């Protein structure tokens, strides 16, 4: 990570976001932006992610999600919660939450 301030955001993405490569695409976007954390499917049909890293990188991934994510997705709403950084070391696709 750079000398930039490290931030963390927990996000929940609603819409047609499962079965459209949302998790893998989010992982790829996060790694390109130097962001660590995780992403997983939720039982309610949403996708949840933890984004942690340089502020510009987290904001870049968040902007990509809010703009609709991967081409096959249809994002209707993105909940964003500020969190304290948790010291994650890499970005992973977690098992589904169901």
N, C-alpha and C positions, 0 to 999 in steps of 0.2 A: 504494500500500500504506500501511497505517497505521503508527503508531509501535510497534506490536506486534513482538515478535521474529519474524524471518523464518526459516522452517524449510523443509526439502525432504524428500519421501518418494517413493521409487520403489515402485510397487505392481504386483503381478501378480494378476489376478483370474481364477479358474478356475470353470468351470461352463458353463451355456448362456448365453454372453455375446457371441457373434458373431451378427449378423443380427437383433438385437433393439434396435437404436438405442442400444447401450451407449456407443459413442464420442461420438455427438452429445449424448446426455443428460449424459455426464460433462463434456463441454465446457461445456454450459449451466450445470450445477451449479457448476463451477469459476469461471466468469465471475461468477455471482451472488455467490460467496463471496470474490471478489477474489483468486483463485488463478491463477497462471500455470503454464505447462508444456506438456505434450502427452499424447496418448493414441493408441494404435495397436493393431490386431489382430496377434497373433502366429501363426506357422505351427502351433504346437501347440494352437490353439483358444482360448488365453487372450487376455485383453486386458491390456496393459501401459500404465502411466501414470506420469508425473512430475508431482507436485503440489508447488508452491512458492509460499509467500506467508506472510501472517500466520498464526501458529499456530492461532488460532481458525478461520480459513477452511480451512486444510488439514485440520484435525480434522473440520470440518463435512462436507467432501466425502468424507473417508475413512469417516465414520459412515454417510453415504448409500450408499456402495459396500458396506460391510459389512452393511447392512440389506437388501441385495438389488438396489440400483440401479434401473433402469427396470422397469416392471411386467411386461414380457415376459421379463425375464432370470431366471435361476436361479443364484445365486452359491453355490458350494460351499466355496470357500476364498479368502482374500485374503492374499497374502504382502506384508509391509510392511518396507521397509529404509530406515533413516535415511540421508540423504545430505547433503552440503554444498550450500547453495543455489548454483545455477549462473548466476544473473543473467538468467533468461528474462524476456521483456517482455510476452508475451501467451500465451494458451492456444490450442493448435492441434490439430486432428485430423491425425495424420501418416499417410502411406501405410502400407499393410499391410507387415508384416515378412516377406513371402513373395512 
